[in-house]
Every structure is written in C-alpha cells, then in structure tokens.
Amino acid sequence: MNRKTISIISYLTIVGWIISFVVYHNGGRSSFAQYHLKQSFGLGILGVILGLIFIPIIPVDPVISTLFSVLSAIVVVVLIFGIINAVNQKRKPIPLIGLMFVDRFHFIKY
C-alpha cells in the first residue's frame, strides 16, 4: 500500500485504522501517512467520547438526542473532509479539531 492508500483507509472505521496502522509500521512509513493516522485517530477518540457521554442520556431527553444527532453529523462531515484531504494528498488538519491532533499520539512514529 502506498502512503495515499494508507491515509484514506485510516479514516474508514476502526478496522480500517488498525489495518493502516499495521501496514504503516510494516514498511509503509511516511510523514504523510503518519499525519493522517494521527488525524483519524483523534477523530475516532472524539467519536467514542461523544458516545460515552450522550448514549446513556439519549432515551431520557429528546433535546439531548437532537444535540447528539447534530454533533454526530458534524463528526461525519469532518471525517469526509479528512478523506478528501487524504485523496488530494494534502497535509491539512481536519476542520474544527484537527490542530489538536498534530502534535499528539506519539506512538505513531515516523
């Protein structure tokens, strides 16, 4: 797999991220792939946190349910921006939250 493919697949579910991470560590290392692995990992962490916060509350309050739906839609839109950046081979942070992930997740080494 080349660096572009690794980057794109990293945004496609947790399984895609794991496959990309394994391929990256087994000879697919590039700073471009590393960048997108970090961006997609951070976005995945955000999705899990949103789920842990909102899922227990959703059945109780319709306002919270609507808020969760809106936030989930925003996460999906941001995910699509990440995929578009990877397809276009741009090293650009995902909107709203991407800058937080640039210097994090040091276990993804180049």
DASULCOR-V328649 format. One record per residue. N is the residue number from 1. PHI is phi in whole degrees, 0 to 359 (* if undefined). D_CENTER is the distance of its C-alpha to the mean C-alpha in Angstrom with 2 decimals. Layout:
N&PHI&D_CENTER ; N&PHI&D_CENTER
//
This chain:
1&*&19.18 ; 2&270&18.83 ; 3&298&16.18 ; 4&293&15.13 ; 5&296&14.86 ; 6&302&12.88 ; 7&295&10.29 ; 8&294&10.32 ; 9&296&10.40 ; 10&298&7.38 ; 11&273&5.41 ; 12&262&8.41 ; 13&65&8.65 ; 14&294&9.11 ; 15&296&12.10 ; 16&298&10.60 ; 17&295&8.45 ; 18&296&11.83 ; 19&300&13.84 ; 20&299&12.12 ; 21&296&12.54 ; 22&295&16.12 ; 23&297&17.01 ; 24&302&15.80 ; 25&282&18.08 ; 26&255&20.84 ; 27&114&21.62 ; 28&258&18.70 ; 29&291&18.13 ; 30&202&17.62 ; 31&293&16.38 ; 32&294&14.44 ; 33&296&12.56 ; 34&301&12.18 ; 35&302&10.74 ; 36&286&7.90 ; 37&298&7.45 ; 38&293&7.39 ; 39&298&5.11 ; 40&289&2.15 ; 41&295&4.56 ; 42&299&5.31 ; 43&294&3.45 ; 44&296&4.73 ; 45&299&7.66 ; 46&299&8.29 ; 47&299&8.60 ; 48&294&10.87 ; 49&298&12.77 ; 50&300&13.46 ; 51&298&14.70 ; 52&295&16.86 ; 53&283&18.34 ; 54&266&19.11 ; 55&304&19.84 ; 56&294&23.11 ; 57&267&24.30 ; 58&308&23.68 ; 59&295&26.98 ; 60&273&28.97 ; 61&225&28.19 ; 62&293&27.54 ; 63&293&26.42 ; 64&296&23.61 ; 65&300&22.75 ; 66&294&22.61 ; 67&300&20.52 ; 68&298&17.93 ; 69&297&18.05 ; 70&294&17.61 ; 71&297&14.64 ; 72&295&12.97 ; 73&296&13.93 ; 74&297&12.51 ; 75&299&8.98 ; 76&295&9.65 ; 77&297&11.19 ; 78&296&8.52 ; 79&300&6.25 ; 80&296&9.62 ; 81&299&10.15 ; 82&298&7.41 ; 83&296&9.17 ; 84&298&12.40 ; 85&298&12.03 ; 86&293&11.52 ; 87&298&14.44 ; 88&277&16.52 ; 89&56&15.90 ; 90&253&15.16 ; 91&261&13.77 ; 92&234&12.96 ; 93&295&10.60 ; 94&295&8.61 ; 95&301&11.33 ; 96&74&12.49 ; 97&232&10.25 ; 98&299&9.07 ; 99&296&12.42 ; 100&293&12.01 ; 101&261&9.65 ; 102&299&11.94 ; 103&253&14.58 ; 104&245&12.95 ; 105&58&12.25 ; 106&290&15.51 ; 107&286&15.57 ; 108&267&13.60 ; 109&263&16.86 ; 110&265&18.15
//
